[in-house]
Amino acid sequence: MFAGSRQFLIPGDTRVPPLDALLHYPSVQPSVPTRFGPYEVDVSVAAPLAPGRFPLVLVSHGSGGSPLLYRTLSVALARSGYIVALPKHPGNSLGDDDLANTVANLRDRPRQLLRLLDALLADAALGTAIAEEPVTAIGHSMGGYTALCLAGGEPWTRARERIEVPHDSRVGALVLMAPACGFFLAPHALQAVTAPILALTAEHDELTPDGQIRAALEGVPDRSQVTIETVRNAGHFSFLSPFPRSMHHPQFAPAQDPSGFDRERFHQRLPVTVLQWIRERRGEQSGGDAGVAGL
């Protein structure tokens, strides 16, 4: 199976801005190395979707980020038989970051993810190709916050004000990478979360510390549904796909890792681990033995 790639645009109106998403999906058309800005991605642009029905994965990027920062994971999932949708969050993405660190952003991000989910399922071509099984939501940093909200989390501001966000029972599994969990430390903030969770933390993460993530996830009622693993020697940005060498400089924090951490090698293992975990949640054959501990 190869990975197809195309954009999916949801028009805006007087209430909401347009929402653009990158789609990676299974295709039988051979892929080729394709340039997307500074990145080279092995995909087939505008290729037809392979015949069949495929589970849906939503991937929410971190604050000020973009879909292409998770290309190694999304392409691997597409090749393995998943339709992957990666929204570019309006107001909190690369080149459009005016809502960063605002309550409006905390409200809007989950709404945007839900808006994308509804649009994908309603799309004439994609809707019939998406399997009816529960949707998996993957999120890094603020994307982890976004995924937790949609799965039932009730976030609170530092001023102890509850943030109104939507929930959706179609989200049936969560993969959280260095998630921004500080918004869920209030009592009962995660009381309604029933989806199984794989949370990957970074040992040397000062932005979303391991301890804070573990403390928040203690609020999930069924702790047997929560798997937390610490990626040794990793930093907050280690979950981003490797950057070209030309972008490795001290002023560009997303390309930096703790000394000795091999991001290239890590991103060879990360998709295998995530895929195995998702498949196990869906009762599928895992096709390998590179479990979470392998990270």
C-alpha positions as CSV (number, residue, x, y, z in Angstrom):
1,M,0.0,0.0,0.0
2,F,1.2,3.5,-0.8
3,A,0.2,6.9,0.7
4,G,-1.9,9.4,-1.2
5,S,-1.9,13.0,-0.3
6,R,-4.3,15.9,-0.8
7,Q,-5.7,19.0,0.8
8,F,-9.2,19.1,2.3
9,L,-10.7,22.5,2.6
10,I,-13.8,23.4,4.6
11,P,-15.2,26.8,3.6
12,G,-15.7,29.5,6.3
13,D,-18.6,31.8,6.9
14,T,-19.4,34.8,9.0
15,R,-19.0,32.7,12.2
16,V,-15.9,30.6,11.5
17,P,-12.8,30.9,9.3
18,P,-12.0,28.3,6.6
19,L,-10.4,25.1,7.9
20,D,-7.7,23.5,5.8
21,A,-6.5,19.9,6.5
22,L,-3.9,17.7,5.0
23,L,-5.1,14.2,4.2
24,H,-2.8,11.1,3.9
25,Y,-4.6,7.9,2.9
26,P,-4.1,4.5,1.4
27,S,-3.7,4.3,-2.3
28,V,-2.5,1.8,-4.9
29,Q,-0.8,4.5,-7.0
30,P,2.9,4.4,-6.4
31,S,4.3,7.2,-4.3
32,V,7.3,9.4,-5.1
33,P,9.5,11.8,-3.1
34,T,7.5,15.1,-3.3
35,R,8.6,18.5,-2.1
36,F,6.4,20.3,0.4
37,G,8.2,23.5,1.3
38,P,11.5,22.5,3.1
39,Y,10.3,18.9,3.5
40,E,10.4,15.9,1.2
41,V,7.6,13.4,1.6
42,D,7.1,10.0,-0.1
43,V,3.5,10.3,-1.3
44,S,1.3,10.3,-4.4
45,V,-0.3,13.7,-4.7
46,A,-4.1,13.6,-5.6
47,A,-3.9,9.9,-6.0
48,P,-7.2,8.0,-5.9
49,L,-8.1,6.4,-2.6
50,A,-7.6,2.6,-2.5
51,P,-10.8,0.5,-2.7
52,G,-12.3,-0.4,0.7
53,R,-13.1,1.2,4.0
54,F,-10.5,2.4,6.4
55,P,-10.3,3.6,10.0
56,L,-10.0,7.4,10.5
57,V,-7.2,9.1,12.5
58,L,-7.3,12.8,13.4
59,V,-3.9,14.4,14.2
60,S,-3.9,17.8,16.0
61,H,-0.6,19.8,15.9
62,G,1.0,21.7,18.7
63,S,0.7,25.5,19.3
64,G,2.0,27.4,16.3
65,G,2.7,24.2,14.4
66,S,1.5,22.6,11.2
67,P,0.4,19.2,9.8
68,L,3.7,18.5,8.0
69,L,5.5,18.4,11.3
70,Y,3.9,14.9,11.8
71,R,4.5,13.6,8.3
72,T,6.5,10.5,9.3
73,L,3.7,9.3,11.5
74,S,0.8,10.2,9.2
75,V,2.4,8.7,6.1
76,A,3.2,5.5,7.9
77,L,-0.4,5.2,9.1
78,A,-1.7,5.8,5.6
79,R,0.5,3.1,4.2
80,S,-0.9,0.8,6.9
81,G,-4.5,1.3,5.9
82,Y,-5.7,4.4,7.7
83,I,-7.2,7.7,6.5
84,V,-5.3,10.4,8.4
85,A,-6.6,14.0,8.6
86,L,-4.3,16.7,9.9
87,P,-6.0,20.1,10.4
88,K,-4.1,23.4,10.3
89,H,-5.7,25.1,13.3
90,P,-6.8,28.6,12.4
91,G,-5.4,31.2,14.8
92,N,-2.8,28.8,16.3
93,S,-0.7,27.5,13.5
94,L,2.4,28.4,11.6
95,G,1.9,31.8,10.0
96,D,-1.5,32.3,11.7
97,D,-0.8,32.3,15.4
98,D,-2.7,35.4,16.7
99,L,-4.9,33.3,19.1
100,A,-1.9,31.6,20.9
101,N,-2.3,31.7,24.7
102,T,-5.9,32.9,24.6
103,V,-9.1,31.4,26.0
104,A,-10.6,31.7,22.5
105,N,-7.9,29.3,21.2
106,L,-8.7,26.8,24.0
107,R,-12.4,26.9,23.0
108,D,-11.8,26.9,19.3
109,R,-9.3,24.1,18.8
110,P,-11.7,21.2,19.9
111,R,-14.5,22.8,17.8
112,Q,-12.2,22.8,14.8
113,L,-11.4,19.2,15.2
114,L,-15.1,18.3,15.5
115,R,-15.9,20.4,12.5
116,L,-13.3,18.5,10.5
117,L,-14.6,15.1,11.7
118,D,-18.2,16.1,10.7
119,A,-17.1,17.3,7.3
120,L,-15.0,14.2,6.5
121,L,-17.9,11.9,7.4
122,A,-20.3,14.0,5.3
123,D,-18.0,14.2,2.3
124,A,-19.4,12.3,-0.8
125,A,-16.2,10.6,-1.6
126,L,-14.6,10.1,1.8
127,G,-17.6,9.4,3.9
128,T,-18.3,6.0,2.4
129,A,-14.6,5.1,2.7
130,I,-14.3,5.7,6.4
131,A,-14.9,2.7,8.6
132,E,-17.6,3.0,11.2
133,E,-15.3,1.9,14.0
134,P,-14.4,4.6,16.6
135,V,-12.1,7.4,15.5
136,T,-8.5,7.7,16.9
137,A,-7.4,11.2,17.9
138,I,-3.6,11.9,18.1
139,G,-2.3,15.1,19.5
140,H,1.0,16.6,20.4
141,S,1.3,19.3,23.1
142,M,-1.7,21.6,22.5
143,G,-2.9,19.0,20.1
144,G,-3.0,16.6,23.0
145,Y,-5.2,19.1,24.9
146,T,-7.5,19.3,21.8
147,A,-7.8,15.5,21.6
148,L,-8.6,15.2,25.3
149,C,-11.3,17.8,25.1
150,L,-13.1,16.1,22.3
151,A,-12.9,12.7,24.1
152,G,-14.7,14.2,27.2
153,G,-12.2,16.4,29.0
154,E,-13.4,19.5,30.8
155,P,-10.5,22.1,30.7
156,W,-10.1,24.9,33.2
157,T,-8.1,28.1,32.9
158,R,-5.4,29.1,35.4
159,A,-8.0,31.6,36.8
160,R,-10.1,28.5,37.6
161,E,-12.7,29.3,34.9
162,R,-14.3,26.3,33.1
163,I,-13.8,26.4,29.3
164,E,-16.8,25.3,27.2
165,V,-15.6,22.7,24.7
166,P,-17.5,20.1,22.6
167,H,-17.2,16.3,23.2
168,D,-17.9,13.5,20.8
169,S,-18.3,9.8,21.6
170,R,-17.1,8.9,18.1
171,V,-13.5,9.5,19.4
172,G,-12.7,6.1,20.8
173,A,-8.9,6.1,21.3
174,L,-6.3,8.7,22.1
175,V,-2.6,8.9,21.4
176,L,-1.1,11.8,23.3
177,M,2.4,13.0,22.8
178,A,3.8,15.4,25.4
179,P,0.2,16.6,25.9
180,A,-0.6,20.0,27.5
181,C,-2.4,18.5,30.5
182,G,-2.2,21.5,32.9
183,F,-5.7,22.4,31.9
184,F,-7.1,19.2,33.3
185,L,-5.8,19.3,36.9
186,A,-9.1,20.4,38.4
187,P,-11.1,17.7,40.2
188,H,-13.2,15.6,37.8
189,A,-11.8,17.4,34.7
190,L,-11.3,14.0,33.0
191,Q,-14.2,12.2,34.7
192,A,-16.1,11.7,31.4
193,V,-13.1,10.3,29.5
194,T,-13.6,6.7,28.7
195,A,-11.5,6.2,25.6
196,P,-8.3,4.2,26.0
197,I,-5.2,6.4,26.1
198,L,-1.6,6.0,25.1
199,A,0.4,8.9,26.6
200,L,4.0,9.4,25.6
201,T,6.0,11.8,27.7
202,A,9.5,13.1,27.2
203,E,12.1,12.7,30.0
204,H,13.5,16.2,29.5
205,D,10.4,18.2,28.8
206,E,10.1,21.5,30.5
207,L,7.0,22.6,28.7
208,T,4.7,19.7,29.4
209,P,6.5,17.8,32.3
210,D,6.0,14.1,32.8
211,G,4.8,14.6,36.4
212,Q,2.1,17.1,35.3
213,I,0.8,14.7,32.6
214,R,0.7,11.8,35.0
215,A,-1.0,13.8,37.7
216,A,-3.7,14.9,35.3
217,L,-4.3,11.5,33.8
218,E,-4.9,10.2,37.4
219,G,-8.3,11.8,36.9
220,V,-9.4,9.2,34.3
221,P,-11.9,7.0,36.1
222,D,-10.6,3.7,34.7
223,R,-6.9,3.8,35.1
224,S,-6.6,0.4,33.3
225,Q,-7.4,2.3,30.1
226,V,-4.4,4.6,30.4
227,T,-0.9,3.6,29.3
228,I,1.9,6.2,30.1
229,E,5.4,5.7,28.8
230,T,8.4,8.1,29.1
231,V,10.6,8.4,26.1
232,R,14.1,8.4,27.6
233,N,16.3,11.4,26.9
234,A,13.6,13.0,24.7
235,G,12.6,16.6,24.7
236,H,9.2,18.3,24.1
237,F,9.9,18.7,20.3
238,S,11.3,15.2,19.8
239,F,7.9,14.1,18.7
240,L,8.1,16.3,15.6
241,S,9.3,14.7,12.4
242,P,13.1,15.2,11.8
243,F,13.9,18.5,10.2
244,P,16.3,19.0,7.2
245,R,19.9,19.7,8.3
246,S,19.6,23.2,7.0
247,M,17.0,24.0,9.7
248,H,19.2,22.7,12.6
249,H,20.4,25.9,14.3
250,P,20.3,26.9,18.0
251,Q,17.6,29.6,17.4
252,F,15.1,27.1,16.1
253,A,14.0,25.2,19.2
254,P,11.7,22.6,17.4
255,A,14.7,21.1,15.7
256,Q,16.7,20.7,19.0
257,D,16.9,17.6,21.1
258,P,18.7,16.7,24.3
259,S,22.3,15.7,23.8
260,G,22.5,12.2,22.5
261,F,18.9,11.8,21.4
262,D,18.6,10.3,17.9
263,R,15.4,11.8,16.4
264,E,15.8,10.0,13.1
265,R,16.0,6.6,14.8
266,F,13.1,7.5,17.2
267,H,10.8,8.3,14.2
268,Q,11.5,5.0,12.7
269,R,10.1,3.3,15.9
270,L,7.3,5.8,16.8
271,P,4.9,4.9,13.9
272,V,5.4,1.2,14.6
273,T,4.5,1.7,18.3
274,V,1.5,3.9,17.6
275,L,0.2,1.6,14.9
276,Q,0.5,-1.5,17.1
277,W,-1.3,0.2,20.0
278,I,-4.2,1.4,17.7
279,R,-4.5,-2.1,16.2
280,E,-4.6,-3.7,19.6
281,R,-7.4,-1.3,20.6
282,R,-9.3,-2.4,17.5
283,G,-8.6,-6.1,18.0
284,E,-6.5,-6.4,14.9
285,Q,-3.3,-8.4,14.4
286,S,-0.4,-6.1,15.4
287,G,1.9,-7.5,12.8
288,G,5.0,-7.1,15.0
289,D,6.4,-7.0,18.5
290,A,7.7,-3.4,18.7
291,G,5.6,-2.4,21.6
292,V,5.5,0.8,23.6
293,A,8.5,-0.4,25.6
294,G,10.5,-0.3,22.4
295,L,10.6,3.5,22.4
